[in-house]
Amino acid sequence: MRGIADLYRCVMGNPFQPVTFAPSWRTDTVVALARGMYESRDFSAMPILADALQDAGCNEPALLDHCRDTKQTHVRGCWVVDLVLGLE
C-alpha cells in the first residue's frame, strides 16, 4: 500500500495545500528539464529542477520539497512536472 500512496502523492500532491504556479518560473531551463523527464520517464533530475525553479524565483516550499524528496517516487504525471509544462 505504501507504494500506491507514494504514487498518489507524486501525481496529486497535497489537495489540502494547493500550489499556485507563477508563469515567471517557466524559464527555458525549467521547461527543458521538465520536458526531458516527461519524455524519458527518468525523473532523477528532480533535484536539479528544484534548483532551476529556485533560480527562477520560486520559493514555494511544497513544490521545492517535492522535487528534493529523495524518498519520493516520481512518475509521468508528477504534479510538479505537469505544472511546469502547463498540463495541470
N, C-alpha and C positions, 0 to 999 in steps of 0.2 A: 504493500500500500504506500510505503514511503516514496517509491519511485513515481507513482502516479501523482502524488501530492507535489513532488518536485516539478514534474512536467506541467502541472496546472499552474504553479507559481510562475514558471517561465513564460507561459502563454498568456495568462490572465493578469499577472501582477497582483496587487492588493486592491480589490474592488472597494475597500473602505477608505483608501487613500489614493484617489485618482491623481495622476500627474499631468500637469499642463506642459506641453512641449512647445518651446519658443522656436519659431521658424529661423531665427538667427543662429541657432545651434546646428542647423543643417548645412555645415560647411562642406566643401568638396571632399576634404579628408574624411569627415564623419560619414558622409554618404558612401564614399568608396569603400570604407571599412565595412559598413553595414551590408552593402550590396555584395561584397566579396564573401562575407559569411553566409548570407542568404543563399547565394548561388552555389557555393561549395559545400554548404551544410557543415562547415568546420567553424566552430564558434570559439576557438582557442584565442582569438584576438579580442575577446570581450573586454579584458582589462585595458587594452590599447584603445578601444573605442571609448571607454570611460575617460581616459586621459585626453583624447581628442575632443570629447564633449566638454570637458572642463576647460580646455584651451579655448573653446568656442564661447565660453561664458556660462556654461551650465553649472549650477550649484545645487541641483535637485538631489537630495540625499537618496531617495528611493531609487532613482534612475542610476546614479553612480554606484550605489551599493550593490544593486542587482548585477551590474556589469562586473564588479570586482569580487563578487562572492565565489570563491574557488570551490565551494561545495555545491553550488547551483549547477544543475544540468541545463544546458541551453539547447533548444531545438528550433527548427524553422517554424516561424510563428511567434518567436520570442517578442514580447510586448515592446521591449526597447527597440529592437531592430525594426519592428513594424512602425513604431512612431517615427524613427529616423527616416524610413523610406516612404512615409505617408500612407501606409497600408492599414492604419487603425480603423 
